[in-house]
Amino acid sequence: MSGYAGYSKSNNALQAEAENKFPLSVAVKELARQAGCTQKAARAALKTIGPCEWHHASKMYNRVDYYSVDSAIHEVNGTEEPYYYYDSDGNLCSI
């Protein structure tokens, strides 16, 4: 879904945010809230896993890294991220 929503974010950036992926400054606060940890721990977890994608932002089309809060929650909690797959009937399953 290419294009821009006004002058601030691409439509793909808005889609990423709907999938719980954000720029670092927003992801730190969101991860701390969702995982119940400090912002310092949240930033460290996000930096450990690194950005998952990037999107254009602003009228200057700046490249902004986006971080997955869902993946970072597993880093903070010390758990493995679940592996998702589709079975032969088309049902979404996880291990």
Backbone as JSON, one array per atom type, in Angstrom:
{
  "sequence": "MSGYAGYSKSNNALQAEAENKFPLSVAVKELARQAGCTQKAARAALKTIGPCEWHHASKMYNRVDYYSVDSAIHEVNGTEEPYYYYDSDGNLCSI",
  "N": [[0.85, -1.16, 0.0], [1.4, 1.57, -1.16], [2.21, 5.09, -0.96], [1.31, 8.19, 0.69], [0.25, 9.35, 3.89], [-0.9, 12.23, 4.4], [1.65, 14.54, 5.34], [3.4, 13.3, 7.03], [3.82, 10.45, 7.45], [4.38, 7.39, 5.66], [1.96, 5.27, 4.05], [2.65, 2.62, 4.4], [4.17, 2.79, 6.73], [2.2, 3.43, 8.57], [0.77, 1.04, 8.48], [2.68, -0.7, 9.54], [2.78, 0.26, 12.17], [0.28, -0.53, 13.02], [0.82, -3.16, 13.26], [2.28, -3.35, 15.56], [4.86, -2.27, 15.4], [7.36, 0.17, 15.62], [9.05, 3.43, 15.42], [12.22, 3.84, 17.1], [12.09, 5.63, 19.39], [9.38, 5.66, 20.06], [8.87, 2.92, 20.25], [10.38, 2.16, 22.5], [8.97, 3.27, 24.69], [6.5, 2.01, 24.33], [7.17, -0.72, 24.53], [8.16, -0.82, 27.17], [5.79, -0.25, 28.52], [4.11, -2.41, 27.71], [5.6, -4.7, 28.45], [6.15, -4.28, 31.07], [8.57, -3.25, 32.07], [11.58, -1.3, 32.67], [12.32, 1.75, 30.86], [14.96, 1.82, 30.14], [15.72, -0.9, 30.08], [14.0, -1.7, 28.09], [14.95, -0.23, 25.86], [17.5, -1.39, 25.61], [16.81, -4.04, 24.94], [15.5, -3.65, 22.47], [17.61, -2.58, 20.96], [19.26, -4.78, 20.94], [17.86, -6.71, 19.39], [17.56, -5.28, 17.08], [16.5, -3.22, 14.21], [13.52, -4.09, 12.39], [12.46, -3.36, 10.0], [12.21, -0.6, 7.66], [10.87, 2.68, 7.03], [9.63, 5.43, 5.08], [9.46, 8.79, 6.22], [8.11, 11.99, 6.92], [7.97, 15.02, 4.91], [10.31, 15.12, 3.62], [11.01, 12.6, 3.04], [12.53, 10.96, 4.79], [14.47, 8.19, 5.91], [13.39, 5.91, 8.28], [14.07, 3.72, 10.89], [12.22, 0.91, 12.0], [11.07, -0.9, 14.83], [10.25, -4.09, 16.16], [7.96, -4.48, 18.6], [6.71, -6.74, 19.58], [8.6, -8.82, 19.13], [10.66, -7.9, 20.77], [9.57, -8.11, 23.31], [9.87, -10.78, 23.95], [12.62, -10.87, 24.16], [13.06, -9.24, 26.42], [11.7, -10.71, 28.37], [13.11, -13.05, 28.29], [12.3, -15.25, 26.85], [11.6, -17.53, 24.14], [10.67, -16.42, 20.91], [7.52, -17.22, 19.59], [7.06, -19.71, 17.04], [5.33, -19.48, 14.11], [3.14, -21.21, 11.92], [1.35, -22.59, 9.09], [-0.96, -25.2, 9.07], [-1.85, -28.24, 7.25], [-4.53, -27.86, 6.75], [-4.82, -25.19, 6.56], [-4.92, -23.75, 8.9], [-3.73, -21.41, 11.32], [-0.99, -22.06, 13.31], [1.06, -22.44, 16.28], [4.29, -23.04, 17.74]],
  "CA": [[0.0, 0.0, 0.0], [2.29, 2.71, -1.24], [1.58, 6.4, -0.83], [1.55, 8.95, 1.91], [-0.88, 9.83, 4.67], [-0.51, 13.59, 4.73], [3.07, 14.82, 5.14], [4.23, 12.79, 8.1], [4.18, 9.04, 7.4], [3.9, 6.63, 4.52], [0.89, 4.32, 4.37], [3.3, 1.41, 4.91], [4.55, 3.06, 8.12], [0.96, 3.3, 9.36], [0.48, -0.4, 8.55], [3.66, -1.26, 10.48], [2.36, 0.62, 13.52], [-0.86, -1.39, 13.33], [1.41, -4.48, 13.56], [3.07, -3.19, 16.78], [6.23, -1.91, 15.03], [7.44, 1.61, 15.79], [10.38, 4.01, 15.51], [12.82, 3.53, 18.4], [11.61, 6.46, 20.51], [8.02, 5.21, 20.41], [8.96, 1.5, 20.62], [10.9, 2.07, 23.87], [7.87, 3.54, 25.62], [5.47, 0.99, 24.15], [7.69, -1.97, 25.08], [8.18, -0.68, 28.63], [4.4, -0.35, 28.98], [3.56, -3.75, 27.48], [6.37, -5.74, 29.14], [6.28, -3.93, 32.48], [9.99, -3.09, 32.4], [12.04, 0.09, 32.59], [12.64, 2.19, 29.51], [16.36, 1.46, 29.89], [15.7, -2.31, 29.69], [13.3, -1.76, 26.81], [15.87, 0.26, 24.82], [18.54, -2.4, 25.44], [16.22, -5.18, 24.22], [15.26, -3.24, 21.09], [18.91, -2.45, 20.3], [19.78, -6.14, 20.77], [17.23, -7.38, 18.24], [17.74, -4.42, 15.91], [15.28, -2.85, 13.48], [12.96, -5.16, 11.55], [12.14, -2.78, 8.7], [12.31, 0.86, 7.65], [9.83, 3.37, 6.25], [9.85, 6.86, 4.85], [8.69, 9.68, 7.08], [8.18, 13.43, 6.68], [7.89, 15.45, 3.51], [11.65, 14.95, 3.05], [11.17, 11.15, 2.79], [13.6, 10.42, 5.62], [14.4, 6.76, 6.22], [13.25, 5.71, 9.72], [14.05, 2.32, 11.28], [11.11, 0.48, 12.83], [11.41, -2.01, 15.7], [9.12, -4.93, 16.53], [7.73, -4.56, 20.05], [6.37, -8.14, 19.88], [9.84, -9.58, 19.22], [11.44, -7.41, 21.9], [8.96, -8.61, 24.55], [10.51, -12.07, 24.23], [13.99, -10.55, 24.58], [12.97, -8.73, 27.79], [11.24, -11.79, 29.25], [14.01, -14.19, 28.21], [11.6, -16.38, 26.25], [11.73, -17.6, 22.69], [9.53, -15.94, 20.13], [6.84, -18.39, 19.03], [7.17, -19.95, 15.61], [4.01, -19.66, 13.54], [3.07, -21.9, 10.63], [0.02, -23.02, 8.67], [-1.05, -26.65, 8.89], [-2.36, -28.65, 5.93], [-5.92, -27.37, 6.59], [-4.78, -23.72, 6.46], [-5.06, -23.14, 10.22], [-2.52, -20.84, 11.87], [-0.57, -22.78, 14.52], [2.34, -21.99, 16.83], [5.03, -24.04, 18.5]],
  "C": [[0.9, 1.23, 0.0], [1.5, 4.01, -1.13], [1.86, 7.01, 0.52], [0.24, 9.35, 2.56], [-0.51, 11.23, 5.14], [0.97, 13.8, 4.46], [3.96, 14.12, 6.15], [4.69, 11.35, 7.93], [3.64, 8.4, 6.13], [2.76, 5.71, 4.98], [1.48, 3.03, 4.91], [3.76, 1.59, 6.36], [3.33, 2.94, 9.03], [0.57, 1.84, 9.52], [1.42, -1.07, 9.55], [3.25, -0.96, 11.92], [1.13, -0.18, 13.95], [-0.39, -2.79, 13.71], [2.36, -4.41, 14.76], [4.56, -3.0, 16.48], [6.31, -0.39, 15.0], [8.87, 2.11, 15.65], [10.91, 3.82, 16.94], [12.25, 4.33, 19.55], [10.22, 6.03, 20.98], [8.06, 3.77, 20.91], [9.45, 1.33, 22.05], [9.77, 2.25, 24.87], [6.81, 2.45, 25.54], [5.91, -0.35, 24.74], [7.71, -1.93, 26.6], [6.77, -0.84, 29.2], [3.88, -1.79, 28.86], [4.28, -4.84, 28.28], [6.52, -5.47, 30.62], [7.73, -3.82, 32.92], [10.35, -1.61, 32.34], [12.3, 0.45, 31.13], [14.08, 1.86, 29.15], [16.45, 0.0, 29.42], [15.04, -2.48, 28.32], [14.23, -1.32, 25.67], [16.96, -0.78, 24.55], [18.03, -3.61, 24.64], [16.01, -4.84, 22.75], [16.57, -3.11, 20.32], [19.52, -3.83, 20.05], [19.18, -6.82, 19.54], [17.38, -6.57, 16.96], [16.43, -4.13, 15.19], [14.81, -4.0, 12.59], [12.62, -4.65, 10.16], [12.34, -1.27, 8.78], [11.22, 1.42, 6.76], [10.22, 4.82, 6.07], [8.95, 7.66, 5.78], [9.01, 11.13, 6.7], [8.14, 13.76, 5.2], [9.24, 15.34, 2.82], [11.97, 13.48, 2.77], [12.35, 10.55, 3.55], [13.38, 8.94, 5.87], [14.39, 6.61, 7.75], [13.19, 4.21, 10.0], [12.86, 2.05, 12.2], [11.51, -0.79, 13.57], [10.15, -2.77, 16.09], [9.02, -5.04, 18.05], [7.43, -6.01, 20.43], [7.64, -8.99, 20.03], [10.65, -9.18, 20.45], [10.86, -7.87, 23.23], [9.61, -9.93, 24.93], [11.96, -11.88, 24.68], [14.0, -10.09, 26.04], [12.63, -9.86, 28.76], [12.15, -13.01, 29.23], [13.33, -15.43, 27.66], [11.83, -16.38, 24.75], [10.48, -17.07, 22.03], [8.84, -17.15, 19.52], [7.03, -18.48, 17.52], [5.78, -20.25, 15.09], [4.1, -20.35, 12.19], [1.61, -22.25, 10.34], [0.03, -24.53, 8.49], [-1.68, -26.97, 7.55], [-3.79, -28.19, 5.68], [-5.98, -25.85, 6.5], [-4.97, -23.02, 7.79], [-3.72, -22.6, 10.71], [-2.21, -21.53, 13.19], [0.73, -22.19, 15.02], [2.97, -23.11, 17.62], [5.42, -23.41, 19.82]]
}
